[in-house]
Amino acid sequence: MKDISKPSLLLHCCCAPCACSVVEQLSKEYKIALFFYNPNIEPHEEYIKREVELKKFIDVSSFTQDVRLVECEYDNDIFVGNVLSLRDQPENGARCNVCFDLRLDETARRAKEDSFDVFTTTLSVGPRKNAKLLNEIGLKVSKKYSVTYLEADFKKRDGYKRSIELSKQYGLYRQNYCGCLIGHL
């Protein structure tokens, strides 16, 4: 039975550290499902490590009682196929734009397919992520799938700082790269 007290939100998550402050903020207003769709993460062991940390976060956090994880198959080939010709692009260049589009498109598709009220991403909590671009992509794919996108810049109001604090509090693994190794080949 669907919880009608709060709208449902499919929240694309790249990792537990980025998710924690966003979930803390949004769990007051939404019934959240964390969507772990990240074909950009390499190697596969890193993908598994981040997925395990998301599960850990859900288990240990004081504000994730109603939060669930939506897992996806790992398919790095779809990412590599879309960005291989862009391997020489710098971070925050064309390769990242394609990556954001790939992940937000799939999030919107799943939000529509699974009848979520709203979708968004934790990516904007990162200090090097362009929230304006992410919101433009989110709005574009929301029209494509006719599902509402929640515009946000989660790094604002100390969102990034809070993610660091919560990561320490819950003992979460904090990786030192976005997941994409293709620019380093």
C-alpha positions as CSV (number, residue, x, y, z in Angstrom):
1,M,0.0,0.0,0.0
2,K,1.4,3.4,-1.0
3,D,2.2,5.8,1.8
4,I,0.0,8.9,0.9
5,S,1.2,11.0,3.8
6,K,4.4,12.1,1.8
7,P,5.1,12.2,-1.9
8,S,7.4,9.5,-3.1
9,L,10.9,10.5,-4.3
10,L,13.3,8.4,-6.4
11,L,16.7,9.8,-5.3
12,H,19.6,9.0,-7.6
13,C,22.7,8.4,-5.4
14,C,26.3,8.1,-6.4
15,C,27.5,7.1,-2.9
16,A,26.6,7.1,0.8
17,P,28.6,10.3,1.7
18,C,26.7,12.3,-0.9
19,A,23.4,10.8,0.0
20,C,23.5,11.3,3.8
21,S,23.0,15.0,4.1
22,V,20.5,15.0,1.2
23,V,18.4,12.2,2.7
24,E,18.5,13.9,6.1
25,Q,17.1,17.0,4.5
26,L,14.5,15.4,2.2
27,S,13.3,12.6,4.5
28,K,11.2,15.2,6.3
29,E,9.1,15.9,3.2
30,Y,9.4,12.7,1.1
31,K,9.2,8.9,1.2
32,I,12.5,8.1,-0.3
33,A,13.9,5.3,-2.4
34,L,17.6,5.6,-3.1
35,F,18.4,4.7,-6.7
36,F,21.9,3.4,-7.1
37,Y,22.4,3.6,-10.9
38,N,26.1,4.4,-11.7
39,P,27.5,2.7,-14.7
40,N,30.4,5.2,-14.6
41,I,31.9,3.7,-11.5
42,E,35.1,1.8,-12.1
43,P,36.4,-0.8,-11.3
44,H,33.5,-3.1,-10.4
45,E,34.9,-3.6,-6.9
46,E,34.5,0.2,-6.3
47,Y,30.9,0.0,-7.4
48,I,30.2,-2.9,-5.0
49,K,32.0,-1.0,-2.2
50,R,29.8,2.1,-2.7
51,E,26.7,0.0,-2.9
52,V,27.6,-1.7,0.4
53,E,28.1,1.7,2.0
54,L,24.7,2.9,0.9
55,K,23.2,-0.2,2.6
56,K,25.2,0.5,5.7
57,F,24.0,4.1,5.8
58,I,20.4,3.0,5.6
59,D,21.0,0.5,8.4
60,V,22.8,2.9,10.8
61,S,21.2,6.3,10.2
62,S,18.7,7.7,12.6
63,F,16.6,9.2,9.8
64,T,16.4,6.4,7.2
65,Q,13.7,4.2,8.8
66,D,11.4,4.5,5.8
67,V,14.2,4.7,3.2
68,R,14.9,1.8,0.8
69,L,17.5,1.0,-1.8
70,V,16.7,0.3,-5.4
71,E,19.7,-1.6,-6.8
72,C,20.6,-1.8,-10.5
73,E,22.7,-4.2,-12.5
74,Y,26.3,-3.0,-13.0
75,D,26.8,-2.1,-16.7
76,N,30.0,-0.1,-17.2
77,D,29.9,-0.9,-21.0
78,I,26.9,1.5,-21.5
79,F,28.9,4.3,-19.9
80,V,32.2,3.5,-21.7
81,G,30.3,3.3,-25.0
82,N,28.9,6.7,-24.5
83,V,32.0,8.5,-23.4
84,L,35.0,6.7,-24.9
85,S,35.5,9.4,-27.6
86,L,35.5,12.0,-24.8
87,R,38.3,10.4,-22.7
88,D,40.6,13.4,-23.2
89,Q,38.0,15.9,-21.9
90,P,38.7,17.4,-18.4
91,E,36.5,16.8,-15.4
92,N,33.4,18.9,-15.7
93,G,33.6,18.8,-19.5
94,A,31.6,17.0,-22.1
95,R,32.3,13.6,-20.7
96,C,30.6,14.6,-17.4
97,N,27.7,16.1,-19.2
98,V,27.1,12.8,-21.0
99,C,27.5,10.9,-17.7
100,F,24.9,13.1,-15.9
101,D,22.5,12.7,-18.8
102,L,22.8,9.0,-18.8
103,R,22.2,8.6,-15.1
104,L,19.4,11.2,-14.8
105,D,17.7,9.8,-17.9
106,E,17.6,6.3,-16.3
107,T,16.4,7.8,-13.0
108,A,13.5,9.6,-14.7
109,R,12.6,6.5,-16.7
110,R,12.5,4.4,-13.5
111,A,10.6,7.1,-11.6
112,K,7.9,7.1,-14.3
113,E,7.9,3.3,-14.6
114,D,7.6,2.8,-10.8
115,S,5.1,5.6,-10.3
116,F,7.2,7.9,-8.2
117,D,5.9,11.4,-7.7
118,V,9.3,13.1,-8.0
119,F,12.9,12.4,-8.8
120,T,16.2,14.1,-8.2
121,T,19.9,13.4,-7.7
122,T,22.4,13.8,-4.9
123,L,25.1,14.8,-7.4
124,S,24.7,18.5,-6.7
125,V,26.0,18.1,-3.1
126,G,29.5,17.7,-4.6
127,P,31.5,20.9,-4.5
128,R,32.8,20.3,-8.1
129,K,29.4,19.4,-9.6
130,N,27.5,22.0,-11.6
131,A,24.0,22.2,-10.0
132,K,22.7,24.4,-12.8
133,L,23.7,21.9,-15.5
134,L,22.3,19.0,-13.4
135,N,19.0,20.8,-13.0
136,E,18.9,21.6,-16.7
137,I,19.4,17.9,-17.5
138,G,16.9,16.8,-14.8
139,L,14.2,19.2,-16.2
140,K,14.9,18.0,-19.8
141,V,14.4,14.3,-18.9
142,S,11.4,15.1,-16.7
143,K,9.6,16.3,-19.8
144,K,10.7,13.3,-21.8
145,Y,9.1,10.9,-19.2
146,S,6.4,13.2,-17.8
147,V,7.6,13.0,-14.2
148,T,8.4,15.8,-11.8
149,Y,12.0,16.7,-11.2
150,L,13.0,18.4,-7.9
151,E,15.5,21.2,-8.7
152,A,18.2,21.5,-6.1
153,D,21.7,22.6,-5.3
154,F,22.3,20.4,-2.2
155,K,25.8,21.9,-1.5
156,K,24.1,25.1,-0.4
157,R,23.3,25.8,3.2
158,D,26.3,23.8,4.2
159,G,25.0,20.6,2.6
160,Y,28.5,19.5,1.6
161,K,29.9,20.3,5.0
162,R,27.0,18.3,6.6
163,S,27.7,15.3,4.3
164,I,31.3,15.2,5.7
165,E,30.0,15.4,9.3
166,L,27.5,12.6,8.8
167,S,30.0,10.5,7.0
168,K,32.3,10.7,10.0
169,Q,29.4,10.1,12.4
170,Y,28.4,6.9,10.6
171,G,31.9,5.8,9.6
172,L,31.1,5.9,5.9
173,Y,33.8,5.2,3.3
174,R,34.6,8.5,1.4
175,Q,36.1,7.8,-2.0
176,N,38.4,10.4,-3.6
177,Y,37.1,10.3,-7.2
178,C,33.7,10.5,-8.9
179,G,33.9,6.9,-10.2
180,C,35.0,7.5,-13.7
181,L,38.5,6.3,-14.5
182,I,38.3,6.8,-18.3
183,G,39.9,10.2,-18.2
184,H,42.9,8.6,-16.5
185,L,43.6,5.8,-19.0
